[in-house]
Amino acid sequence: MKKSIFIIFLFLSCMAFAQKKDTVYCTSGLKYVRLQAGVDTIKPKTGQEVKIRYVGKFLNGTVFDEVTGRAFFNYKVGDRDVIEGWSEGFKLMSKGEKGIFIIPPFLAYGSKGMKDPFEPAQYMIPPNSTLIFEVELINIK
């Protein structure tokens, strides 16, 4: 019962975000909800390194990965080691900006999903999963 209520709450929250003027609908299917404006208007380009924090969740609210608190994650925008939805999403942000990416499966792990490296019979990300990322762009180099 609690899980059903949470899923309904999450769905309604996403719908509320979708109505905000700070929501960007990309032609690719990515949705970006700006929660906090950045400190400037400079956005990262392909090949630039970004320092980020994030919490990755499934639609049911289950957290599957996170880098929060004092920790951070660095990657180069456009790097094929991360999902396409990230490369597209972080190009929409500026330093200090916080937001939410709603990433459809075809911009994430698609129909293949992502297997658990320690339990190959299980998935870390099931096939055809829509992913929600709460993100913060800390710096651009």
Secondary structure, 3 states (H helix, E strand, C coil): CHHHHHHHHHHHHHHHHHHCCCEEECCCCCEEEEEECCCCCCCCCCCCEEEEEEEEEECCCCEEEEECCCCCEEEECCCCCCCHHHHHHHCCCCCCCEEEEEECHHHCCHHHCEECCCCCCCEEECCCCCEEEEEEEEEEC
